[in-house]
Amino acid sequence: MSTLSAAPPALRATNLTVSYNDVRALDGVGVIVETGSICGLVGVNGSGKSTLFKALMGLLVPAAGTVELYGRTSREARQRGLVAYVPQAEDVDWDFPVSVADVVAMGRYGLMGPSRRASAADRAAVDAALERVGLAGLRRRQIGELSGGQRKRAFVARSIAQDARLLLLDEPFAGVDRSSEATLTTLLQELRDEGRSVLMSTHDLAGVSQLCDSAVLLHNRVLARGRPSDVLTPSNLALAFGGALEIREP
Amino acid sequence: MDLLNWLTEPLQYGFLTRALIVTVAAAVVSAVLSCWLILMGWSLMGDAVSHAVLPGVALAYIVGIPFSIGAFVFGAGAVALIGVVRSTTKLKPDTVIGVVFTALFAAGLAIVSSTPSQIDLLHILFGNVLGVTDGELWQVLILGAVTLAVVLFKRRDLTLLAFDRTHAHVIGLNTKFLSALLLGLLALSVVVGLQAVGIILVVAMLITPGATAFLLTRSFDRMLVLAVGITVAASLAGIYASYYLDISTGAAVVLAQSLVFTVVYLVARPNGVLWQRLRVRRSRRRSPSAEAHVGDAPAGAVS
């Protein structure tokens, strides 16, 4: 078999188990994101999506299970700048006095010296990232002065400036209008096509079918995983969403 | 010239010159730190640390070591204690902070009251900047310089910590260390500031300048500059008001800062409360039937 010599996947989480007090947030969850692919993480609120992200980023220690990013521990991967996180809109203080360019520059901090003074290379990387997501003209705006879609692109630009290999996106399409959604979709596809990997949590089932190469249906445990068309079946969705969801056939 | 006389007359007294230096130095250090504290949501923490240093100051006087050592030990100790209780219970942070700092403050009062002859409680609580000795002046200047140097060197990391702690963690920065660093700097600036305005009011210097600057700008660098400018102006105004009006120096300095905050709150464009009211009234007058959109009217569109 060739599995021994093959490069490890971008993300391999095995048997992750996390409990808050007596409540199991994650129960033996396994997720694989192949290098150069986009994986959609689908589930209702409270299904453990945020907990899974936290465990992947090493923000909480699971009771059981392992996380490997590009064959390394989460900690090693973080220290090498392999991972980037694009937060959910409500987790960001949009009144914070930072400009769009400031936010993107934060992607470079892991590569800078202890005082985080930007070198010419850092500035060039920030400029290129802003250019790439189409925000070069808005670089001096305060971050909260952007629209919902522009805000997302600013944080994706931060991941690009970081040159992260794996992007974790928490609800990237929430609060984003249709045309911005299309722009963001194209951007994520381009990043995938240049070999980066993406894990994104989402409610947007239509988006998952269009954009994602694989999907994981989560409800504190993995209900289904594989190709989006195999995962997002009416019966699986009924399990995940408890029948509360009107299912539209694509 | 009368004005020149008016300005230089207080400086003929050595104690007033020292008071001026101590107040401005402490105010600048506090103002710089205040920009991060208000963005972190740590104002209550500043209040807690300042009250918690009382037993440290009292013990330092009794033992005969520099007050700043005792104050810093208890300030940092309070922070550590709050951290331990928070992480081992399900109590809300403000509850834990309230329990810890009042306990330490009461312990300080108990120590002071049991040794009444050695310590002047009012000086510790409300500051005694007019009685600052040369030794205390140097403590303030050296600790202030160290605090300022560390804050400015790590300013980008601290801003990242306040803005997006998760990102800081994900790119491999040590967020626990950065939090501890900022808390340590908070304790240091309390130590520096209490000499000027006392334990009770030092927290004002750690909140008001940053809060005022925040209302004026959406750029962090400008916020820093504004906070320092405001606090220096308010300190000078406070010292002169204290001399000519014969009021407590600490109170005068804090009142001057509060006055600047009030003015900015009322008139600063485009967020000032007065401007918003005015815009609503104007747009109502122009189109009485239409609904007034406070935020939509461009500032100064009618003038």
Interface residues (C-beta under 8 A of the other chain):
Chain A: M57 G58 L59 R78 Q79 R80 G81 V83 A84 Y85 P87 D91 V92 D93 F96 P97 V98 S99 D102 V103 M106 G107 Y109 G110 P114 S115 R116 R117 Q142 G144 E145 R158 Q162
Chain B: L39 F153 K154 R156 D157 T159 L160 A162 F163 D164 T166 H167 A168 H169 V170 I171 G172 L173 F214 T217 R218 S219 F220 R222 M223
